[in-house]
Amino acid sequence: MAERRANLRTNGGKDALKSRAVGSGSTSAQRAGATGKAAAKATAKGKKPARKAPGQKVSKNAALEAAQRTLKLESSGLGELREALAGALSQAFIAAVETIAKARGRVIVSGIGKSGHIGQKIAATFASTGTPAFFVHPSEASHGDLGMITREDVILAISWSGESVELSNIIAFSRRFKVPLIAITSRKKSTLGSQADVCLDLPRSQEACPHGLAPTTSTTMQLAVGDCLAIALLETKGFTAHDFKVFHPGGSLGASLKYVADLMHTGEEMPIAADNVDMTSALVTMTQKAFGCLGIVDKKGRLVGVITDGDLRRNMGDKLLRAKTGEVMTKNPKTVTPGTLASAALETMNASRITALFVVDKGKPAGVVHVHDMLRAGVV
């Protein structure tokens, strides 16, 4: 018996080896042909063909065509939205702006899925442009976050279909406590649209997704109408660049919103000389201060001119060191005030092709700012 089992194992092992040998001996073309035949049979039987394997080579032309088609469809959607705002949607939009502007509280933005992501961006844009706002997730609202909403607030609910079940409790809460409700949807007669005090009924434009399923054109329009509301409110409230600085102290935007007064050098650091000083002495001061320029003041301390490296080159000669500062200086130099935004001062430097600016207050030099100060502060 033991011998028979040993023979069976031996014969079985040989058969297995033969089978593997035959398989390994087949060519890649044969294997590919077999795979193709299997796929053809599966298709003939009505089965779905297998998906393409990961790492499939991308067709550059196809990718660019998809991108162009996406932009064309989304642009078309924005065009329809613009036409709607000029016509049927105009009164609702004005009502939405007035409702938010009159509110003593904040704008509570809510939405689920892709509409929720868009809502978070809209809330952030409102908050940074002078309209207090924050996002409340509709599911969290049903579990206690409704307590964040007061009767002085305004609710901005976003749902393309207007039938998002998750928004039902927020809608009911707004109706119960008479909190103004603004809807951004594409179905005015939906649950959300019919319950809202103001309904922004967006055009039902074609999605860029070839299956018409992934929110693409629709979310682009939602985002755009949110920006429209934010900018309209910004202008209604007279929100200025100086107000922007309060809410944007960080990053490159915060740096560009700094004032010249925040960056300028003052007092003994300023390169200043009188208009009747010998150039020999003026050059020493100019070299010590290392700004590449020298401010020239009259007897009353008013800035009347500036001497730059360019002025020195233009006046180079035997008479330069015997001349007076008033004879070499450039009159009526470019200046800024302490309340000028750093970004505006940098623009003046670039336009005039200079590297330093004197900061003047009531005609007298209050400081000097160099392009290097702008770069260190992150102003670009």
Buried (B, 14 or more C-beta within 10 A) or exposed (E): EEEEEEEEEEEEEEEEEEEEEEEEEEEEEEEEEEEEEEEEEEEEEEEEEEEEEEEEEEEEEEEEEEEEEBEEBBEBBBEBBBEBBEEEBEEBBEBBBBBBEEBEBBBBBBBBBBBBBBBBBBBBBBBBBBBEBBBBBBBEBBEEBBEEBEEEBBBBBBBBBBBBEBBBBBBEBBEEEEBBBBBBBBBBEBBBBBBBBBBBBBBBBBBBBEEEEEBBBBBBBBBBBBBBBBEBBBEBEEBEEEBBBEBBEEEEBBBBBBBBBBBBBEEEEBBBBBBEBBBEEBBEBBEEBEBBBBBBBBEEEBBBBBBBEEBBEEBEEEEBEEBBBBEBBBEEBBBBBBEBBBBEBBEBBEEEEBBBBBBBEEEEBBBBBBBEBBEEBBBE
